[in-house]
Amino acid sequence: MKSSLLLILSLVFFSACGKKSSDNQKRVTRITEEQIQEVLENQQFECASINNTGCPKGVARLLTINRADPDNSSVCSGFMVGPNRMVTNHHCISNQNECENTYVVIYNGTTPVISRCTNLISSEQDYADPNDDRRAIDYSVVQTDGNWNGKTFELSPDRAVVGDGVRVWVIDHTGLDDPFNPNLLVSRVTEFRCNVEDQASKASLMLRDCPVIAGNSGSPAFNLAGRVVGVVWGATASQLNANTPLDFRRSLDEFAAVTEMIHFQPYVQ
């Protein structure tokens, strides 16, 4: 009962982690045609794994350009589940037009792989009404142009349960939060080790000790066997940014919301 109450209360305060908590809109940043080309040619990834164990190839940075209004372009995260299939959030890519204007920069350990979103396969959005069966289901499965020939992530055959340890790998857009030289070129793959605090059919998973932030939306959550149990969509750590010291950030008792893989499993093949 206490755990369920915690889940309900926490969801009230969740903001989508690709959005600004102040105006409840998708996190935006200015991206012009010239900037997009510079990013695609000079994208830099750092790896911030725990204990220097290395970062998984196949996590991706999403840059969605708004050609009519470059100031309202946006950044998000995703992960490859096939050579031409990727999972992210509905609030990152919600329609075909956004898909066609999204560039996908995939972490490959060394030189990033550049791809494009070509088709929106399936998408469901979060609903505010706690009685709505679609509450806290926020995902998009998209087709990409097939440039990825590296590792793809497998979905777990089993759902996570309360008490399970979960590893979350996020894309932190560190360059955008640089107070001295804000830029689109630098980003980081960051590991968090979280725990399943609660689980409900409508609210999906709630992860504790999981300080994900704006721009982390669409990041994968893995079980300890390295298989996907869900996609991160919401967070409580809105006061942090990508340049908050990692040791401090990892020490915080923050919550993240995860749409379970059962919701998008039929579209991952």
HELIX and SHEET records of a PDB file:
HELIX    1   1 LYS A    2  PHE A   13  1                                  12    
HELIX    2   2 GLU A   33  ASN A   42  1                                  10    
HELIX    3   3 ILE A   50  ASN A   52  5                                   3    
HELIX    4   4 PRO A   70  ASN A   72  5                                   3    
HELIX    5   5 GLN A   96  GLU A  100  1                                   5    
HELIX    6   6 THR A  174  ASP A  177  5                                   4    
HELIX    7   7 LEU A  246  SER A  251  1                                   6    
HELIX    8   8 MET A  261  HIS A  263  5                                   3    
HELIX    9   9 GLN A  265  TYR A  267  5                                   3    
SHEET    1   A 6 SER A  15  ALA A  16  0                                        
SHEET    2   A 6 VAL A 228  ALA A 235 -1                                        
SHEET    3   A 6 PRO A 220  PHE A 222 -1                                        
SHEET    4   A 6 GLY A 165  ASP A 172 -1                                        
SHEET    5   A 6 VAL A 186  ALA A 200 -1                                        
SHEET    6   A 6 GLN A  44  ALA A  48  1                                        
SHEET    1   B 4 SER A  15  ALA A  16  0                                        
SHEET    2   B 4 VAL A 228  ALA A 235 -1                                        
SHEET    3   B 4 PHE A 255  GLU A 260 -1                                        
SHEET    4   B 4 SER A 204  ARG A 208 -1                                        
SHEET    1   C 2 LYS A  19  LYS A  20  0                                        
SHEET    2   C 2 GLN A  25  LYS A  26 -1                                        
SHEET    1   D 7 VAL A  28  THR A  29  0                                        
SHEET    2   D 7 SER A  73  GLY A  82 -1                                        
SHEET    3   D 7 VAL A  59  THR A  64 -1                                        
SHEET    4   D 7 THR A 102  ILE A 106 -1                                        
SHEET    5   D 7 VAL A 113  GLU A 124 -1                                        
SHEET    6   D 7 TYR A 139  THR A 144 -1                                        
SHEET    7   D 7 ARG A  85  THR A  88 -1                                        
END                                                                             
